[in-house]
């Protein structure tokens, strides 16, 4: 099963501003949540620009990888 069918990516921002306009001190939260049971599988809290980059990478991998491969890849990082 593809990872994007097993997991949902949630990005929480402190403000509504896009990352390129945001205060560099702002931190965003990124969660990968299991669709089946709603449990958080992975969690990051990062500065805004790092969070935006990570969210892009996660979205790409959710589309390309299967669920087990996604967990294995991102658990090592």
Residue pairs with C-beta under 8 A, 6 or more apart in sequence:
1 66
1 67
2 62
2 63
2 65
2 66
2 67
3 61
3 62
3 63
3 65
3 66
3 67
3 69
3 70
3 71
4 62
4 63
5 35
5 67
6 34
6 35
6 36
6 67
6 70
7 32
7 33
7 34
7 35
7 41
7 62
7 67
7 70
8 32
8 33
8 35
9 30
9 31
9 32
9 33
9 55
9 58
9 59
9 62
10 29
10 30
10 31
10 32
10 33
11 28
11 29
11 30
11 31
11 51
11 55
12 28
12 29
12 30
12 31
13 22
13 26
13 28
13 48
14 26
14 27
14 28
15 22
15 23
15 26
17 23
17 26
19 28
19 48
19 49
19 51
19 52
22 48
23 48
24 47
24 48
24 49
25 47
26 47
26 48
27 45
27 46
27 47
27 48
27 51
28 45
28 46
28 47
28 48
28 51
28 52
29 43
29 44
29 45
29 51
30 43
30 44
30 45
30 46
30 51
30 54
30 55
30 58
31 40
31 42
31 43
32 40
32 41
32 42
32 43
32 58
32 74
33 39
33 40
33 41
34 40
34 41
41 71
42 74
42 75
44 51
44 54
46 54
58 74
61 70
61 73
61 74
62 70
65 73
